[in-house]
Amino acid sequence: MKTKRKLIRSLCVMLCVAGVLAWTTSCSSGSVSPEAGGARKAANAGSPGTQSSESGTTAQRTKEVAGNPGKKGEVAIGVILLDQRDRFLTYLAQNMKREAQAEPGTSLEIKYSGDDAERQSEQVEELLAAGVSAIVFIPVNAEQSVKLTKRIQDAGIPAIILSRAYEGVEGATAYVGSERPPSAESPPDAAGILEMDEIAKLLGGKGNIALIDGGKDEKRAEDIKHVIAQHPGLNLVFEGSAAHDRYKALLLMSDWLTTGKSIDAVVATNDEMAIGAILAARLQGKEKGMRFAGVDGTMQALEMMKMGNIDVTVFQDAAEQGKQAIKVAVKAAQGLSFTKNTYVPYELVTANQADRYIAKWNQ
């Protein structure tokens, strides 16, 4: 197995670079991102398509842009994202930049923590020292995020949580994303429920499922297992974590395939891990008849869906999340009325809808 694993490691780089590009020649991480909901209209309670709740205000003083002490009234927003290689986060960052450019007097600084809690904490301190007016960040973990939120708010500026909801997120100035807090009941349109429901239909309620999640206690993974439990004919034969990373998912799937145990569908909690699983199955010639599902609805996943490689994805609107996060941050920093919780709904995508969602990226 070790020899085979080494072979897989040496070949996967070539496969990832050459093979996937051969499948998806029209997609790249630099694709134009969607402007879902159409407009750049100013809206206190979110734009059409979002679900908002609990309006709030903040009296935090708007700080002057770092390095420009004479320009009062400007808003400098600091943003901390996770892995810069993650395509969803690439789209998210692109649209945050667009929205900041559309907001008069707004500047933006984006940092990447690499999913490292210690590094994220250091970056918060760097942004505070730079005199930003608000900080938007994607949490690495719940415990630290509660502390970071308090640290930011104690400094007199808003703390906006983006994309990942955790237990205690209500303590933040505002939240923007598609996820609900872990203790909240998952709605029918939760990503894990949508993708697993569709896979169950495709399998006729029978088959062996391999689940690839992003890490410990991921709500999306729990939703997937909840749906599996509702179908007596479905069996969860493998479960493992790949940190939302394509290469790690490739290695994980490769190990599972060497066991000889039958896998009818791989359900991953993001598209990157689903693609990694497809690469592993393709490398071993075992992808035929196997179903694959992911989440995010990235351009590459959609192109692979058109070619029959991915069966299900769930569109997570990076454009709308990024746009709303900047809108909320600017309003909160200026002491204006803003939306406490802005939920951007997930959307199930199947093969016959791929072109429709590809068009969103090209708007």
C-alpha positions in Angstrom: 0.0 0.0 0.0 2.9 2.3 0.8 4.3 1.8 -2.7 1.0 2.5 -4.3 0.5 5.6 -2.1 3.9 6.9 -3.3 2.9 6.3 -6.9 -0.4 8.2 -6.3 1.5 11.1 -4.7 3.9 11.4 -7.7 1.2 11.1 -10.3 -1.5 13.3 -8.7 0.3 16.5 -9.3 0.5 15.8 -13.1 -3.2 14.6 -13.0 -4.3 17.7 -11.1 -2.5 20.1 -13.5 -2.9 18.3 -16.8 -5.8 15.9 -16.4 -8.3 18.3 -14.9 -7.4 21.0 -17.3 -8.1 18.6 -20.1 -11.6 18.0 -18.7 -12.3 21.7 -18.0 -10.4 23.8 -20.5 -12.9 26.6 -20.2 -12.7 27.2 -16.4 -10.0 28.7 -14.2 -9.7 30.3 -10.8 -9.6 33.6 -12.4 -13.1 33.4 -13.9 -15.3 36.4 -13.6 -17.4 35.9 -10.5 -21.2 36.1 -10.2 -23.2 39.1 -9.3 -26.2 37.1 -8.1 -29.2 39.2 -7.3 -28.2 41.3 -10.2 -27.5 44.7 -8.7 -25.3 46.8 -6.6 -28.3 48.5 -5.1 -27.9 50.0 -1.7 -30.0 48.0 0.8 -30.1 48.2 4.5 -31.6 44.8 4.9 -29.8 42.8 2.2 -30.5 42.5 -1.5 -33.1 40.2 -3.2 -32.5 36.6 -2.6 -31.0 37.0 0.9 -32.8 36.2 4.1 -32.1 38.9 6.8 -33.0 39.2 10.4 -32.5 41.3 13.5 -31.5 44.8 12.5 -28.9 46.5 14.7 -26.8 49.6 15.1 -23.3 50.3 16.3 -21.8 53.5 17.8 -18.2 52.5 17.1 -16.1 55.4 16.0 -15.1 55.2 12.3 -11.3 55.3 12.3 -9.3 57.1 9.7 -7.7 55.2 6.9 -4.2 54.0 8.0 -1.6 56.3 6.5 -4.1 59.0 5.6 -4.8 60.8 8.9 -6.3 63.8 7.1 -9.1 61.8 5.3 -11.9 61.7 7.8 -15.1 59.8 6.9 -13.3 57.1 5.0 -13.8 53.5 6.0 -10.9 51.0 6.0 -12.1 47.4 6.2 -9.8 44.6 7.2 -10.7 41.1 6.0 -9.2 37.7 7.1 -10.0 34.7 4.9 -8.6 31.2 5.1 -6.7 29.2 2.4 -5.8 31.4 -0.6 -5.9 28.3 -2.8 -9.6 27.7 -2.1 -11.5 28.6 -5.3 -14.6 29.7 -3.4 -12.6 32.1 -1.3 -11.0 33.4 -4.5 -14.4 34.3 -5.8 -15.4 35.7 -2.4 -12.3 38.0 -2.3 -12.9 39.2 -5.9 -16.4 40.3 -5.1 -15.5 41.9 -1.8 -13.0 44.0 -3.7 -15.7 44.9 -6.3 -18.1 46.0 -3.6 -15.5 48.0 -1.7 -14.7 49.8 -5.0 -18.4 50.6 -5.4 -18.6 52.1 -1.9 -17.3 55.7 -1.9 -14.4 56.3 0.5 -13.9 52.6 1.2 -10.6 50.8 1.2 -10.0 47.1 1.7 -7.1 45.0 3.0 -7.4 41.2 2.7 -5.2 38.7 4.6 -5.1 34.9 4.5 -4.6 32.9 7.7 -4.1 29.5 6.0 -6.7 28.1 8.4 -4.2 28.7 11.2 -5.8 30.0 14.4 -2.6 31.5 15.8 -1.9 33.3 12.5 -5.4 34.6 12.4 -5.1 36.1 15.9 -1.8 37.8 14.8 -3.6 39.2 11.7 -6.4 40.7 13.9 -3.7 42.5 15.9 -2.0 43.7 12.7 -5.3 45.2 11.4 -6.1 46.8 14.7 -2.7 48.4 14.7 -3.3 49.6 11.2 -6.4 51.5 12.3 -9.1 49.7 10.3 -12.7 50.8 10.8 -14.1 47.2 10.8 -12.9 43.6 10.6 -14.6 40.8 8.6 -13.3 37.3 9.2 -14.0 33.7 8.5 -13.6 31.7 11.8 -11.0 29.1 12.2 -12.7 27.6 15.3 -15.5 28.6 17.6 -13.5 29.1 20.8 -11.0 31.5 19.3 -13.6 33.3 17.3 -15.5 34.3 20.4 -12.3 35.7 21.8 -11.3 37.5 18.6 -14.8 39.0 18.3 -14.5 40.4 21.9 -10.9 41.7 21.2 -12.1 43.5 18.0 -15.2 45.0 19.7 -13.2 46.1 22.8 -11.0 48.0 20.3 -14.2 50.0 19.4 -14.9 48.6 15.9 -17.4 46.1 14.5 -16.5 42.4 14.1 -18.3 40.8 11.1 -18.4 37.0 10.9 -18.4 35.6 7.3 -19.5 32.2 5.9 -19.0 30.0 9.0 -21.5 30.2 11.8 -20.3 28.8 15.2 -21.8 28.5 18.6 -21.7 32.0 20.1 -21.7 33.8 16.7 -24.6 35.9 18.0 -22.0 37.8 20.1 -20.5 39.3 16.9 -21.6 42.6 15.5 -23.1 40.9 12.5 -23.0 37.6 10.6 -23.2 37.1 6.8 -23.3 33.6 5.2 -25.3 30.6 4.3 -24.6 28.4 7.3 -26.6 28.4 10.5 -25.1 28.0 14.0 -24.5 24.4 15.1 -27.4 24.5 17.7 -29.9 25.8 15.2 -32.1 23.4 13.3 -30.9 22.9 9.8 -33.5 24.2 7.3 -34.5 22.0 4.3 -32.2 24.1 2.1 -29.1 23.4 4.2 -26.2 22.4 1.9 -25.6 18.9 3.4 -29.3 18.1 3.2 -29.7 19.3 -0.4 -26.8 17.3 -1.7 -27.4 14.1 0.2 -31.2 14.1 -0.6 -30.3 14.3 -4.3 -27.7 11.5 -4.1 -30.3 9.3 -2.3 -32.7 9.9 -5.2 -30.0 9.1 -7.8 -29.2 5.8 -5.9 -32.8 4.9 -5.4 -32.3 4.9 -1.7 -29.8 2.1 -1.7 -26.0 2.0 -1.8 -22.7 2.5 0.0 -21.8 6.1 0.9 -18.3 7.6 1.5 -18.4 11.0 3.3 -15.5 13.4 3.0 -15.8 16.3 5.5 -13.8 19.4 6.1 -13.0 18.8 9.8 -14.3 18.1 13.3 -17.9 18.8 14.1 -18.8 20.2 10.7 -22.5 20.9 10.6 -22.8 20.1 6.9 -21.4 16.6 7.5 -23.9 16.0 10.4 -26.7 17.0 8.0 -25.5 14.5 5.5 -25.4 11.7 8.1 -28.9 12.6 9.2 -30.2 12.1 5.7 -28.4 8.8 5.3 -30.0 7.6 8.6 -33.4 8.3 7.1 -32.8 5.7 4.3 -32.4 2.1 5.6 -30.9 1.1 2.2 -28.0 3.6 2.5 -24.8 2.6 4.3 -22.1 5.0 5.5 -19.0 2.8 4.8 -16.3 5.5 5.0 -16.0 8.8 6.7 -12.9 11.0 6.8 -11.7 14.6 6.8 -9.6 16.3 4.1 -9.6 20.0 5.4 -11.5 21.1 2.3 -8.4 20.4 0.3 -8.4 18.6 -3.1 -5.0 16.8 -2.7 -5.9 15.6 0.8 -9.2 14.2 -0.5 -7.4 12.5 -3.3 -5.1 10.7 -0.9 -8.0 9.8 1.5 -10.1 8.4 -1.4 -7.1 6.5 -2.7 -6.7 4.7 0.6 -10.4 3.8 0.7 -10.3 2.4 -2.9 -7.5 0.0 -2.0 -9.7 -1.7 0.6 -11.8 -3.2 -2.1 -15.0 -2.1 -0.3 -17.7 -1.0 -2.7 -18.5 2.7 -2.9 -21.6 3.8 -4.8 -21.4 7.6 -4.0 -18.9 10.0 -2.6 -20.5 13.0 -0.8 -18.1 15.8 0.0 -18.7 19.0 2.0 -17.1 21.1 -0.7 -16.4 20.8 -4.5 -12.6 20.7 -4.0 -12.8 17.5 -2.0 -15.3 16.0 -4.5 -12.9 16.7 -7.3 -10.0 15.1 -5.3 -12.1 12.0 -4.9 -12.9 11.9 -8.6 -9.2 12.2 -9.4 -8.4 9.3 -7.1 -11.1 7.1 -8.6 -10.1 8.0 -12.1 -6.4 7.3 -11.4 -7.4 3.8 -10.3 -10.0 3.3 -13.1 -12.8 2.9 -10.6 -14.9 6.0 -11.3 -17.4 4.3 -13.6 -20.9 4.1 -12.1 -19.8 6.0 -9.0 -21.8 9.2 -8.0 -20.1 12.4 -6.7 -21.4 15.4 -4.9 -19.9 18.6 -3.5 -20.8 22.1 -2.3 -20.0 25.6 -3.6 -20.9 25.3 -7.3 -17.5 26.6 -8.4 -16.9 27.1 -12.1 -14.7 24.0 -12.3 -17.2 21.8 -10.6 -19.9 23.0 -12.9 -17.8 22.3 -16.0 -17.0 18.9 -14.7 -20.8 18.4 -14.1 -21.4 19.1 -17.8 -18.9 16.4 -18.7 -20.6 13.9 -16.4 -17.9 13.8 -13.7 -19.9 15.4 -10.9 -23.6 14.6 -10.3 -24.5 17.1 -7.7 -23.3 20.4 -6.3 -24.8 23.1 -4.1 -24.3 26.7 -5.2 -23.0 28.9 -2.4 -23.2 32.4 -3.6 -19.7 33.9 -3.1 -20.7 37.1 -4.9 -23.6 37.8 -2.6 -21.8 36.8 0.6 -18.9 39.1 -0.3 -21.1 42.0 -1.3 -23.3 41.8 1.8 -20.3 41.5 4.1 -18.8 44.7 2.8 -22.2 46.5 2.9 -22.8 45.5 6.5 -19.2 46.3 7.6 -19.4 49.8 6.0 -22.8 50.6 7.6 -21.7 49.3 11.0 -18.4 51.3 10.9 -20.3 54.4 10.1 -22.8 53.9 12.9 -25.7 53.4 10.5 -28.5 50.9 10.7 -27.4 47.4 9.5 -28.6 43.9 9.3 -27.6 41.7 12.2 -27.9 38.3 10.4 -27.9 38.1 6.6 -28.5 34.6 5.2 -27.7 33.9 1.6 -29.7 30.7 0.6 -28.0 27.6 -0.9 -29.2 26.4 -4.3 -29.2 22.8 -5.4 -27.5 22.3 -8.8 -28.0 19.1 -11.0 -26.6 18.3 -14.4 -29.4 19.9 -16.4 -28.8 23.2 -14.6 -25.1 23.5 -15.0 -25.2 26.0 -17.9 -27.5 28.2 -15.9 -25.1 28.5 -13.0 -22.1 28.8 -15.3 -23.8 31.8 -16.7 -23.9 33.3 -13.2 -20.1 33.3 -13.1 -20.0 35.1 -16.5 -22.3 38.0 -15.6 
